[in-house]
Amino acid sequence: MLGAFSGFDYSTLSTRLVSGDLLFLYTDGLVERRDADLDKRIERLTTILRDTAGDPDAVLDEVLDRMDFDRAADDTTLFALRVD
């Protein structure tokens, strides 16, 4: 597991997803900016995800557009899955 170290206790959390749910995973490059508040950037992302409907590809496009993601400044990985 990435970021896991020996000697630490880790717990597992399970969440049941239901039809229509969106699972959205991302790396820190999407929300972290040297000149911006991290909490505000995460709030912005949360708002975008609440406002965006459609298939996962459309969600990814909308997030990248509205988060003003700068590919030259940082890298990021996004993953979106809509539960049927």
C-alpha positions as CSV (number, residue, x, y, z in Angstrom):
1,M,0.0,0.0,0.0
2,L,1.4,3.4,-1.0
3,G,2.3,5.5,2.0
4,A,1.9,2.7,4.6
5,F,4.7,2.2,7.1
6,S,5.5,-0.7,9.4
7,G,5.0,-0.1,13.1
8,F,1.8,1.9,12.6
9,D,-1.8,0.8,13.2
10,Y,-4.1,1.3,10.3
11,S,-7.9,0.9,10.2
12,T,-10.2,0.0,7.3
13,L,-13.4,1.9,6.5
14,S,-16.1,0.6,4.3
15,T,-18.8,2.6,2.6
16,R,-21.6,1.0,0.6
17,L,-22.1,2.6,-2.7
18,V,-25.6,2.6,-4.3
19,S,-26.9,3.2,-7.8
20,G,-26.1,6.7,-9.0
21,D,-23.2,7.3,-6.5
22,L,-20.0,8.8,-7.9
23,L,-16.6,7.6,-6.6
24,F,-14.1,10.3,-7.3
25,L,-10.4,9.8,-6.4
26,Y,-7.6,12.3,-7.0
27,T,-4.0,13.1,-6.1
28,D,-3.0,16.3,-4.3
29,G,-1.9,18.1,-7.5
30,L,-5.6,18.9,-8.2
31,V,-6.3,20.9,-5.0
32,E,-2.9,22.1,-3.7
33,R,-1.6,25.5,-4.8
34,R,1.1,27.5,-3.2
35,D,-1.0,30.7,-3.4
36,A,-4.4,29.2,-2.4
37,D,-6.0,27.9,0.8
38,L,-6.3,24.1,0.7
39,D,-9.6,23.9,2.5
40,K,-11.1,26.4,0.0
41,R,-9.8,24.4,-2.9
42,I,-11.3,21.2,-1.5
43,E,-14.6,23.0,-1.0
44,R,-14.5,24.2,-4.6
45,L,-14.0,20.6,-5.8
46,T,-16.8,19.4,-3.6
47,T,-19.2,22.0,-5.1
48,I,-18.2,21.1,-8.6
49,L,-18.8,17.4,-7.9
50,R,-22.2,18.1,-6.4
51,D,-23.2,20.3,-9.4
52,T,-21.9,17.9,-12.1
53,A,-24.0,15.1,-13.5
54,G,-23.4,12.7,-16.3
55,D,-20.9,10.0,-17.1
56,P,-17.5,9.9,-15.4
57,D,-15.7,11.3,-18.5
58,A,-17.9,14.4,-18.4
59,V,-17.2,14.7,-14.7
60,L,-13.4,14.5,-15.2
61,D,-13.6,17.2,-18.0
62,E,-15.7,19.5,-15.8
63,V,-13.5,19.2,-12.8
64,L,-10.3,19.9,-14.8
65,D,-12.0,22.9,-16.4
66,R,-13.5,24.5,-13.3
67,M,-10.6,23.8,-11.0
68,D,-8.3,25.8,-13.3
69,F,-5.9,22.9,-13.3
70,D,-2.4,23.9,-14.6
71,R,-0.7,20.9,-16.1
72,A,2.6,22.8,-16.3
73,A,2.5,23.6,-12.5
74,D,1.8,20.1,-11.1
75,D,0.7,16.6,-12.1
76,T,-2.4,14.8,-10.9
77,T,-4.3,11.6,-11.4
78,L,-8.1,11.5,-11.4
79,F,-10.4,8.5,-11.3
80,A,-14.2,8.7,-11.6
81,L,-16.7,5.8,-11.4
82,R,-20.5,6.1,-11.5
83,V,-22.3,3.1,-9.8
84,D,-25.0,1.6,-12.0
